[in-house]
């Protein structure tokens, strides 16, 4: 907390500091899964050394929980009236989060008669229980005597992970938008086109800036949606960089350029002068069929151009 406060007093944005912390959490997780990641010479010696040290001492459960708390907390900090206070409280929640067992571990502990030991949260310095400090509570009920253990395991059996060879890989932002279209998620597709300013996109990671009117929960929604669609974890982070114009802005700019270009055509000028108040509403190639209006029957193919 002192380090965060010192950075804030020096002019740092709390949300950016948390974003950097989330990025390092992601790096440590990758090192834990693939230790050779820490040998990347593009990283500083400090990053490689600290990454290996954290990866060897932290469990995957702790890293995953920390990532989720940071992801949710960054959105809270960005919309808080006092961002530094919200950021400090987030660090408190992370520090005091209880290292509770997973459902499978809890059930195994119940079967072995060691439930109390397995489920008891650790307290930090005796000040308060971790679960209370993080604003969470946990209730545990004993299974009925004679309950089949198979039934208990079935109750907490998680959905099997998608095989690695079935995971979908995304090469660029356009492929990501196409994936949203293929999944028929019009809300996410519209958000990607209207609210997202791309900073960089690579397989498994999307770095973006948001338009002023974008939803505060969009980053979390994108991370959850894309991870579910591709069958592998995707990290979506906010960047301090302005990013590229949104896809909608780019399309509008191209449309405006086309309209401006055809406005100089003598035939178009003659039409506009003949019909005061007329506007150019769309530009299409000469050989493209105009879209039929609602209730209008498209012309037959054998009609001549003059009849059309």
C-alpha angles and dihedrals in degrees: 000000000000090000091051092048092049091052091047092051088052091056102268120148109240092218091054091049090052090046089055089049090051090049091053090048088054090050093050090049091053090049090051091052097038111020092191089070088078090062092069105128091206087073122081120255089247092054093049094047096045092042092056092045094052093042091055095050105035123075123229088245092059093046093049092047092048091050093051093047092049092047092052094039095053090062090050092050093050092056099036121111088226106035096181092054091049091049092051092049089051090055089050091053091050093047094050099038110130117243093227124178122256118253091259091051091047093052092047088051091050090051091051094047094245099107096125093054094045097048101040109111118226117243123218112235091332091279096119140332115275093235092053094046092053092050092247133120132197129201123193126195125195116244116247114267113266093017110155110255090218090061091052092052091048090056092061100031107132125221110272115254119250112260114260093241090054095054116114117235122209120207102186145355094270090058089051092054090047090052090054088050092050090050089051091232097147093174094058092040091053091047092051091051099039109028107029124086106193119230098168138333128198132156107293096006134074121182115190148160121220134228116246095257097046120127115266090227096050095102093054092044092051092049092050096043098046092044090052094047097047099038093233136083116277123193116211115189137175117240132208088223116098093233130203123312113275118268089249091053090050092049092048090050092051091048092050090050091051092049091049090050096052092044087073093057110110093226092051091047090052091052093048091050092047092051110039112209094025116138136201104243101171142005121215134172114267093248095048119107113239111240113259115244120237109288093008119125112225114240120261117263092241094059114112123241090250091055090052 
